[in-house]
Amino acid sequence: MSLVVDVLRSATAAAMLFDRGVIGVFVVDGLRVARRIAARENALLIGERDGMPPEGFNLGNSPAALRRARLEGKMAVLLAAESPRALAFAAARGKTALVGLNNVVAAADAVCAAEPRQIDVVCAGLAGAPDLADVMAAGLLVSLIARNAPRTVNRDVSLHGAAHFCLSVLRMTSDPLDGLWVSASGSALRNGGFEEDLAIASAVGTTETLPWVTEIEIVDGRRVIRLSPLPAA
């Protein structure tokens, strides 16, 4: 099982879309393919370039805006920079979910319920580099799994790779909002006037919705990741 962490803002937005009644989400990283999938699926176009929705888009991917929108029964195409690559990489190894701080408790619960032999936590990062927002959230995710697994499945968790580093970063952060505020992705959002998004994204455990990868296709040379609130059988 793999868990992809992308707090600002794909994971936060995707879970919120499902909570607002969207029935399916396609995550893509290119404008042309986003428009093509939206036309094919009669779906809403959601996303931003340089802080603004591109021409023809219905909404930006700001959680502050999404939680006020009427979305029931719609399909959605979510334009994202980092998560499509990370989701495709992780999904090649097995069942994969998209995790933010809003659903990190649900993600840890899902892991403990599934009892996988191995859990891969992948941070989407920013522009190919690690980002504090995702590393901190990954630390919280690892902490919850390590704490809950012995109690729920009677088995200790062995940490490998950068898991210890993520935990160390978590311990140095007194409040999730502080971590998001000074992260590279958080700074970019603040500069764009999206401070409210940071407050929303920093709220831990506000939803039990966990978007799962159910299908990956290549369209015009780009990855198209389909998400569902339920994992594929």
N, C-alpha and C positions, 0 to 999 in steps of 0.2 A: 504494500500500500504506500502511496506517495501523497504528500500534502504540500501544495504550492502556496507560499505566503506572499501576498501582494496587497498590503494594507492600503496604500494610496495609489490608485483607488479601486482597482479592478475587483478585488475580493469583497470589499465593502459594498460597492455598487451592485455586483452580481447577486449577492444575498438579498440586498434591498429590493432589487427588481422582482425576485421571486416572492418576497414578502408582500409586494404591492400587487401581486396577481398576474405577473408575466408567466407565460406557460413554457417558454423556452428561450435560451440565450445563446447566441453565437458570438464568440470572442474572436476578433480578427485584428491584424495590425496594419492593414492597408486600406486607403480610402476607396480605391476602385473595387476591390473585392467586397468591402463593406456594403457599397451601393448595390453590387450584383446580388449578394445574398439577401439583402433587404427586399429587392425587387422579386426575387424568386420565392421568398417566404412570406411576402406581404407583411414585413416586419418594420418596427420602429428603428430608426437610426439614432444611436446614442453614442456620443463621444465628443472629443475636442481636439483641436490643433491650436497650439499657442494660446490656450485659455478660452477659445471660442468654438462653438459648434460649426463645423464646415457647412458649406452651402448644401441645403437639402436635408440637413439633419434635424430631427425632431427635438432633441434635448442634448445638453451636455452630460458628462458623466459625473457631475457633482452630486454626491449623496444628499446635500441640502436641497437641491432642486428635485431630485428623484422622489424624495419622500413626500413631496407635495403634488406629484403628478398623478393623473388617472391612467392606469396602465393595465387594468384587469382584462384578462383574456387575450392579451397581445403577445406576439413574438417580438424579440428584440435582438438587434445586432449591436454589440458593444465594441467600439473601437478602442484598442489598448496598445500601449507601446511594448511592454515587457512580458505580460503574462502569457500570450500565445506561445512564445518560444519555450518558456519554462513549463507550461502545461504539456506541450507536445513531448518535451524531453522526459518529464516525469511519467506521463501516461504510457510511454514505451516499456515501463517497468511494472505496470499493473494499475489497479484501481487508483484514481487520482481525484482529489478534491481541492477546491480553491478556498484558502483560509485568510481571514482578516482577524482583527481583534474582536469584531462584533460576533463572530461565530467560533472563536477559538475554543470555547468550552464545549460546544457541540462537536468540534473536530476531535478533541481529546476523548470525549465519550464514545464517538464512533470507532476510534482506534481500539479502545478497551473492549467494546462490544464485539469487534471483528476478530480480535486476538491474532493479528498478523505476526509472522515470525520476524519480519523486518519492516521498519517504517522509515521511509526517506522523506526528509523535510528539505524542500528546495525554496530558497529565497529568490524572488523574481529580480530584485535589485532595481537599479536605475542606470540606464545607458551602459549596460554591461558591467557595472561595478556594484559591490554590496552597498546597501543603504540601511541606515540605522533603524528606520521604521520597521523594515521586514526582519532584521536581525533581532530586534527587541521582541517582536511578536513571536518569532520562532523560539526564542528563549522561554517565553511564557507557555507556548504549546508543549515544548519538551518538558518543562516543569510540571505541567498538569498531567501529562502522560506518565511521567516517572512517579508522580505522587499517587495517581489513581490506579495504575496497573496492578501493583502488588495487592491492593485491596479488592479489586474487582475480578481479576483473573488469577490471583495467587501466584504471580510471577514478577520478579524484579526486572527492571529495564536496564540494559547495558548501553551506555552512550558511546558513540564513536564520531569521528570526523570533527566538524565544527560545533557539535552540540554543546560541549563544555564552554566554548567561547560565547555562544548565544546566551547561555545561562549567566555567564559573567556580565555580559552587557545588560541583561535584565536586572541583575542585582544592583547595578550602578544607576538605574533609572527609578526615581522615586514615584513617578506618575507616568502612565502611558502618554498623556498629552504632552508632557515635557519632552519625551523621546521623539514623538512625531514633530513637534514644533521645531526642533533643531536638526532634524534629519534633512538630507539633501532634497528629497521629494517634498517634505513638509515646507521647507524654505521656498521652493518653487511655487507651491500653492499659495503660501502667504503673500508672496510677491504679486501673484495674480488676483488677490482679493478673495481667496477661498478659505479664510480662517475658520468658518463654520464647519467646513468639511473635516478639518482636523479634530474638532470637538466631537463630531459624530463618529468618525473612524476610531477615536481613542476609547470609546465606551466599550468595555469588555463584556461579552456574553449577552448582548441585547437581542440576539436571534438564535433560534435552533436550526435555521436553514443552512444547509451545507451544499453548495453547488458542486456536482460531480461531473467529470468528463464522461460523456456517453458516446461520442463519435468525433473522429478527426478526419477531415478531408482536405485535399489540396485543390485550390481554385486559383487560377491565374498565377500559379507558382507560390501562393501564400497559404499558410496554415489557417484552417477554419475549425475552431474548437467548439463543439456543441456541449452546453452544460444543461444539467437537469438537477432538480432538488433531490432526486433519488438516484442511487448508483445503478449502473447497468448490471443486469443479471449475470 
